[in-house]
Amino acid sequence: MGTKSRRRADHIDPADIEEWFTAQIPGEWFSTVTITSDRDEVLVVGTLADGGADEAARVGRVKQFREDTRQQRIAVASEAEERFQRKVSWGARCGDVGVLFTHLSIPAMTRLRIQERRVLDTLVEGGVARSRSDALAWCVRLVGRNVDDWLGELREALGTVEAVRRRAPDT
């Protein structure tokens, strides 16, 4: 894929993705749906009606949903992958049980100085993570949880920047 077409795929408004999926997903599948996207993946996680009082019943409800909807989910994902140039992943929640059926794990290359590598190595040596890669993912999740409001504000600001870019005159 060329740079120009890739850039267009990168700048698809997440609201457009959410709107498209909302129209494609059968209403009887989920009581609520969360659609999260980045430039590589669209993750669709729906909440199922409670499958019973115990955890085993909820796990069974998620498993049954996964099997019953497999072909329809594949069809929706195929169309979305063509339209949005991103892989589509699915998951379901039932009560306190959540399962991701598919999802991507994308490598992110980075350059770290000795002090930053020492942080990762300490997490590995302390048994918090299995590898530097796991330690870095752990750090990213920790930051994400602790500064979620700020990250939300930043995403909103980036959305405004993107809207201004789309209005730029052609050169």
C-alpha positions in Angstrom: 0.0 0.0 0.0 1.4 3.4 -1.0 2.1 6.2 1.5 -0.8 8.3 0.3 -3.4 5.5 0.6 -2.0 4.4 3.9 -2.2 7.9 5.3 -5.9 8.1 4.3 -6.5 4.7 6.1 -4.7 6.1 9.2 -6.9 9.1 9.4 -10.4 7.5 9.3 -12.5 9.1 12.0 -13.1 6.5 14.8 -16.7 7.7 14.9 -17.2 6.6 11.2 -15.8 3.1 12.2 -18.1 3.0 15.2 -21.1 4.0 13.2 -20.4 1.4 10.5 -20.1 -1.4 13.0 -23.2 -0.3 14.9 -25.1 -0.6 11.6 -23.6 -4.1 10.8 -23.8 -5.9 14.1 -27.2 -7.6 14.7 -29.1 -5.9 17.5 -29.7 -9.2 19.3 -26.0 -10.0 19.7 -25.1 -7.5 22.5 -26.8 -5.3 25.1 -23.9 -2.8 24.6 -20.9 -2.7 22.3 -17.5 -1.0 22.7 -15.6 -0.3 19.6 -11.9 0.7 19.9 -9.7 1.4 17.0 -6.2 2.5 16.1 -4.3 2.5 12.8 -3.8 -1.3 12.9 -6.9 -2.8 14.5 -10.6 -2.4 15.3 -11.6 -4.2 18.5 -15.3 -5.0 18.9 -16.3 -6.1 22.4 -19.9 -6.7 23.2 -21.8 -7.3 26.5 -24.0 -10.4 26.4 -27.1 -11.0 28.5 -26.1 -12.6 31.8 -25.6 -16.3 31.3 -26.3 -17.4 34.8 -25.4 -16.8 38.4 -22.1 -18.6 38.4 -18.9 -18.0 36.5 -19.1 -21.3 34.7 -22.5 -20.3 33.2 -21.1 -16.9 32.1 -18.1 -18.6 30.5 -20.4 -21.0 28.8 -22.6 -18.1 27.5 -19.5 -16.4 26.0 -18.3 -19.7 24.4 -21.7 -20.4 22.9 -22.0 -16.9 21.5 -18.5 -17.3 19.9 -19.5 -20.5 18.2 -23.0 -19.4 17.1 -21.8 -16.1 15.5 -18.5 -17.2 14.0 -19.5 -17.1 10.4 -21.4 -13.8 10.7 -18.5 -12.2 12.6 -16.1 -13.3 9.9 -18.3 -11.8 7.2 -18.5 -8.5 9.0 -14.8 -8.5 9.7 -13.9 -9.2 6.1 -16.0 -6.3 4.8 -14.6 -4.0 7.5 -11.0 -5.0 6.9 -11.5 -4.1 3.2 -13.2 -0.8 4.0 -11.0 0.4 6.8 -7.7 -1.3 6.0 -7.4 -2.6 9.5 -7.6 -6.1 11.1 -10.8 -6.7 13.1 -10.8 -8.4 16.5 -13.7 -9.6 18.5 -14.5 -10.2 22.2 -17.5 -10.6 24.5 -18.3 -9.9 28.1 -20.9 -11.6 30.3 -21.1 -10.4 33.8 -17.5 -10.3 35.1 -16.2 -12.7 32.5 -14.5 -11.1 29.5 -12.9 -13.0 26.6 -11.1 -11.7 23.5 -11.6 -14.1 20.7 -8.9 -12.6 18.5 -6.6 -9.6 18.9 -3.3 -8.3 17.5 -0.1 -7.9 19.3 1.9 -5.4 17.3 5.6 -4.9 17.8 6.7 -1.4 18.7 10.3 -0.7 18.2 11.9 1.8 20.6 15.4 3.0 21.6 16.0 3.1 25.3 18.9 4.5 27.3 20.5 2.6 30.1 18.2 4.0 32.9 15.1 3.1 31.0 16.5 -0.4 30.3 17.3 -0.8 34.0 13.6 -0.1 34.8 12.5 -2.9 32.4 15.2 -5.3 33.7 14.2 -4.7 37.3 10.6 -5.6 36.4 11.9 -8.8 34.7 14.2 -9.7 37.6 11.4 -9.0 40.1 9.1 -11.4 38.3 6.6 -8.7 37.3 7.3 -9.4 33.6 8.8 -12.3 31.6 10.8 -10.1 29.2 11.7 -6.6 28.5 8.9 -6.6 25.9 6.4 -7.7 28.6 7.8 -5.1 31.0 7.4 -2.3 28.5 3.8 -3.4 27.8 3.2 -3.4 31.6 4.5 0.1 31.8 2.3 1.3 29.0 -0.8 -0.2 30.6 0.1 1.4 33.9 0.5 4.8 32.4 -2.8 4.3 30.4 -4.7 3.6 33.6 -3.2 6.4 35.6 -3.5 9.2 33.0 -6.7 8.0 31.2 -8.4 11.4 31.5 -5.4 13.3 30.2 -5.0 10.8 27.3 -8.7 11.3 26.5 -8.2 15.1 26.3 -5.2 14.6 24.1 -7.2 12.3 21.8 -9.9 15.0 21.5 -7.3 17.6 20.7 -5.8 15.4 18.0 -9.3 14.9 16.5 -9.6 18.7 16.2 -6.2 18.8 14.5 -7.3 16.1 12.1 -10.4 18.0 11.2 -8.3 21.1 10.4 -6.0 19.0 8.3 -8.9 17.6 6.3 -10.0 21.2 5.4 -6.5 22.0 4.1 -6.5 23.3 0.5 -5.2 20.9 -2.2 -1.7 21.8 -3.4 
